[in-house]
Amino acid sequence: MLTYQAHIISVLNKLVNEEIEMHKNALITAHTILEYDGYKFTVGQVIGLQRAIELISEAQTLIEKGERG
């Protein structure tokens, strides 16, 4: 069984990935973003959300190392 913290991380990763997919789909459907500024903004959001996933993973690794050490 997952601990509460592991469950939170799992759900958070799932939600962030769903948000990334939503923005990627908006980029694919050209009619949703009509201006270059909107395109850049959406790409920035995807990059930021991907970085958030990296940071979550990094935090999880640091916590696990702390629990072992």
C-alpha positions in Angstrom: 0.0 0.0 0.0 1.2 3.5 -0.8 2.0 5.9 1.9 0.1 9.1 2.0 3.0 11.1 0.8 3.7 8.7 -2.1 0.0 8.8 -3.0 0.1 12.7 -3.1 3.1 12.6 -5.3 1.5 10.1 -7.6 -1.7 12.1 -7.9 0.3 15.4 -8.4 2.3 13.9 -11.2 -0.8 12.6 -12.9 -2.5 16.0 -12.7 0.5 17.9 -14.0 0.9 15.4 -16.9 -2.8 15.9 -17.7 -2.3 19.6 -17.8 0.8 19.2 -20.1 -1.3 17.1 -22.5 -4.0 19.7 -22.5 -1.6 22.4 -23.5 0.1 20.2 -26.1 -3.3 19.5 -27.6 -3.9 23.2 -27.8 -0.6 23.6 -29.7 -1.6 20.9 -32.1 -5.0 22.4 -32.9 -3.8 25.5 -34.6 -7.2 27.3 -34.4 -6.9 27.5 -30.6 -3.8 29.7 -30.7 -4.1 32.4 -33.3 -1.2 34.7 -32.4 2.5 34.0 -31.9 2.4 35.4 -28.4 -0.2 32.9 -27.4 1.9 30.1 -28.9 5.0 31.2 -26.9 2.9 31.5 -23.7 1.6 27.9 -24.1 5.0 26.5 -24.9 6.3 28.3 -21.8 3.6 26.7 -19.7 4.5 23.2 -21.0 8.1 23.8 -20.3 7.3 25.0 -16.8 5.1 22.1 -16.0 7.7 19.7 -17.3 10.2 21.3 -15.0 7.8 21.0 -12.1 7.7 17.2 -12.7 11.5 17.2 -12.6 11.5 19.1 -9.4 8.9 16.8 -7.8 11.1 13.8 -8.7 14.2 15.5 -7.4 12.5 16.3 -4.1 11.3 12.7 -3.8 14.9 11.4 -4.4 16.3 13.8 -1.8 13.7 12.8 0.8 14.3 9.1 0.1 18.1 9.6 0.6 17.4 11.5 3.8 15.2 8.6 5.1 17.9 6.1 4.3 20.9 8.1 5.5 
